[in-house]
Amino acid sequence: MLIDYHTHHARCGHAVGSLEEYVRRGIEIGLSQIGLSDHMPLLHVDPAAYYPEMAMPMEELPRYVEEAFALKEKYRGQIDVRVGLEGDYIEGWEKQIESIVRAYPWDYVIGSVHFLGEWDVSDFRQVHHWEGRDVFAVYERYYDAVAKAAATGFYDIMGHLDVIKRFGHRPDAARQAETEALERRALEAVRAAGVAMELNASGLSKPVAEMFPSRRVLAAAIEMGIPLTVGSDAHDPMKLSEHLDKARALLHELGVRELATFEKRSRKMIPLTL
């Protein structure tokens, strides 16, 4: 079975392609399951005053869910469509996040940290926020948010765990041990919460040129027994499953033989297919 659990479509504003184009592309390339997982609407900033094209408008959320479940039925027997959400964790906005997570019958919810306050650390338009900052201090704040996200119980999968490195900003080598300790504490929170983690292959196409998470973090997660799944984080149907062959090969090399899948928030492990 081949799967891809992380995708985005035109409704979010910074991707292209309809949900149905993703599903059809999944059938074309031989996926057994495709996860639709668009971004949760912005909660903590005014979309009209913030950077444009960040996430689907709140009024689109029920339409997204309705369309995704309709496609699940339409293509039943050709491909298993799993309806998900990338539910950004924003500290201090837990009640609002929970209301969205609980409001719909998701198959799964990905917990991702993009925002530190109003700074989206994954947005290329906001890299100037790194200027003059203590990189290690940013990493401390980021991994603290990851640990808090895992502990909420809102999520089934923790997404692109070390996306903070996306643009190549890393603490000095002298702080390597401390950085690894931050990663380890975040992984321990994921394990304690009993949730899965994704190997997100999209980092291979980003400035950092490395999957999320790194081989080091991935190996530590495997050692801890954290269940794993895979996602391309495609923002274009033609990039569906991009680099997932490399992701599956790395997982196999590190001894992984099963991947986590989800339906109705219930996890089922399936054999890893190369």
Beta strands, then each sheet from edge to edge (+ up, - down):
strand 1: 3-4
strand 2: 33-36
strand 3: 80-86
strand 4: 108-111
strand 5: 115-116
strand 6: 119-120
strand 7: 157-158
strand 8: 196-200
strand 9: 228-231
strand 10: 258-263
strand 11: 266-271
sheet 1: 1+ 2+ 3+ 4+ 7+ 8+ 9+
sheet 2: 5+ 6-
sheet 3: 10+ 11-
end
